[in-house]
């Protein structure tokens, strides 16, 4: 994965997914779990998707890329 240059928040969220490899979250679920505003949750999940850490399913669930 292209994790170089990720923000500190992205590293924190990545750690949550690594600690719970089966974790699948929507943006709103991630916002609640991580105590973030929905727009910030969306941005960090997309940052991780573009870094090839996460994948997004057709139903909007973000999960660890395998």
C-alpha positions as CSV (number, residue, x, y, z in Angstrom):
1,X,0.0,0.0,0.0
2,X,1.0,3.6,-0.7
3,X,1.0,4.7,3.0
4,X,3.8,7.3,2.6
5,X,2.5,10.8,3.3
6,X,-0.7,9.7,5.1
7,X,-2.1,12.1,7.7
8,X,-1.9,11.2,11.4
9,X,-5.7,10.7,11.4
10,X,-5.4,8.3,8.5
11,X,-2.8,6.3,10.5
12,X,-5.1,6.2,13.5
13,X,-8.0,4.9,11.4
14,X,-5.8,2.4,9.6
15,X,-4.8,1.1,13.0
16,X,-8.5,0.5,13.9
17,X,-8.9,-1.5,10.7
18,X,-5.7,-3.5,11.2
19,X,-6.8,-4.3,14.8
20,X,-10.2,-5.5,13.6
21,X,-9.6,-7.0,10.2
22,X,-13.2,-7.9,9.6
23,X,-14.4,-4.3,10.2
24,X,-16.8,-3.0,7.6
25,X,-18.1,0.6,8.0
26,X,-20.1,3.2,6.2
27,X,-19.1,6.8,6.4
28,X,-21.7,7.5,9.1
29,X,-20.7,4.4,11.1
30,X,-17.1,5.4,10.9
31,X,-18.0,9.0,12.0
32,X,-19.8,7.7,15.1
33,X,-17.1,5.1,16.0
34,X,-14.2,7.5,15.6
35,X,-16.1,10.6,17.0
36,X,-15.5,12.6,13.8
37,X,-17.8,14.8,11.7
38,X,-19.1,12.8,8.7
39,X,-17.2,15.0,6.2
40,X,-13.9,14.3,8.0
41,X,-14.7,10.6,8.2
42,X,-15.4,10.5,4.5
43,X,-12.2,12.3,3.7
44,X,-10.0,10.0,5.8
45,X,-11.7,6.8,4.5
46,X,-11.2,8.1,0.9
47,X,-7.5,8.9,1.8
48,X,-7.1,5.3,2.9
49,X,-8.9,4.0,-0.2
50,X,-6.6,6.0,-2.5
51,X,-3.6,4.7,-0.5
52,X,-4.8,1.2,-1.2
53,X,-5.3,0.4,2.5
54,X,-9.1,0.2,2.3
55,X,-11.6,-0.8,-0.4
56,X,-15.2,0.4,-0.8
57,X,-17.9,-2.0,-1.8
58,X,-20.8,-1.1,-4.0
59,X,-23.0,-0.6,-0.9
60,X,-20.6,2.0,0.5
61,X,-18.9,-0.2,3.1
62,X,-15.2,0.4,3.7
63,X,-13.0,-2.5,4.7
64,X,-9.4,-3.5,4.8
65,X,-8.0,-4.3,1.4
66,X,-6.9,-8.0,1.3
